[in-house]
Amino acid sequence: MRALIQRVKAASVTVDDSIVGEIGTGLLILVCAMEGDSEIQANRLAAKISKLRIFKDDTGKMNKSLLDTSGAALVVSQFTLAADTSRGNRPGFSSAAKPEQGEILYEHFAAEIRKLGIEVAMGRFGADMSVALVNDGPVTIWLEV
């Protein structure tokens, strides 16, 4: 699985002019299941993200995790993280998991984050979404497991 995470002061996702998920301080997690991924990769990614020490401690160093700060997670599916641009200017997405499997792993990933005691808000799989965020830092990190 692949994820692009952004440390945020606030984030929300809107579908058809209605907010379907929003958080305050925490992480916006854009996530993509890749062909061949399983719950094992989803579990590893959830564990890694929850423990990443990318929040400031009292001295201003990035030394605290999402778990340490009681921050929230806004999890948004984004198959375009599978983009392959090696053969020209039009991205290919054939390495992304099929939609049925992608949705299962997206839901599983969010459930794993929630099991760790983190508040989770979500986008809507397969929907045309508008994502708004107030980036904190900015801190943006690419992960792949």
C-alpha positions, 0 to 999 in steps of 0.5 A, a space after each residue: 500500500 502507498 500513502 501520502 500523509 500530511 500533518 494538518 491543523 484541520 482537514 475535511 472532505 466534501 462529496 456533493 456539497 456535503 462534508 463527509 469527514 473532517 478532523 482538527 489536528 492530526 493527519 490527512 492520509 491519502 491511501 492507495 491499495 496496490 495490486 497484490 496488497 492484502 490486509 498484511 500491508 494495510 496493517 503494517 501501514 496503519 502501525 507505521 503511520 500511527 507511530 511516526 514521530 512527526 509532531 512537535 514536542 515541548 522543545 519544538 522537535 518532531 518527536 511525537 506520534 499521532 498516538 502521543 498527541 491524541 490527534 485524529 486521522 482523515 483517511 481518503 482513498 486516492 488511486 492516483 498514488 499508483 500513477 506510472 509516468 515512465 512511458 510518456 505524459 499520460 499516467 497509467 494506473 494499472 498497478 493499483 488494486 482493482 476497485 473491489 479489492 481497493 475498497 476492502 483494503 481502504 476500509 480495513 486500513 481505516 479500521 486498523 487506525 481506529 483500533 489503535 485508539 485514533 479518531 478516524 474520519 473518512 472520505 467516500 471510496 470512488 467518489 469525486 471528492 474535494 479535500 481541504 486542509 490547513 497544512 501544518 509545517 508543512 510536513 508531507 511524507 510518502 510511505 510505501 509498505 
